[in-house]
Amino acid sequence: GTKELGTKERHDKQDRRPHQNKETNMITVRTQKLFDDRGDVPGWVLITLMTAGLVIIIWGLAGPALSGVFEQAINRVSAF
């Protein structure tokens, strides 16, 4: 036959289910966030454009100086 659960056993069995569901839901939510590859697209576009802009500005300002340093180093090595 069927066994009647005691008060403590019934209470323990009821307590376990919500915790397992809560933990499973938390894991599912974290996993979805981990593998969500959409991200913040406007933010990434902005960061990429700003980085490209900084590279162009720095290259424009420091390019001639770096070319001079590079040519000077090549000339010194070639002299030996």
ZIUR-V573367 format. One record per pair of residues at least 6 apart in sequence whose ideal C-beta (glycine too) atoms are under 6 Angstrom apart, sorted by sequence separation. I is the first residue (numbers start at 1). J is the second residue. D is the distance in Angstrom with one decimal. If there is no record, write none. Layout:
I J D
I J D
This chain:
none
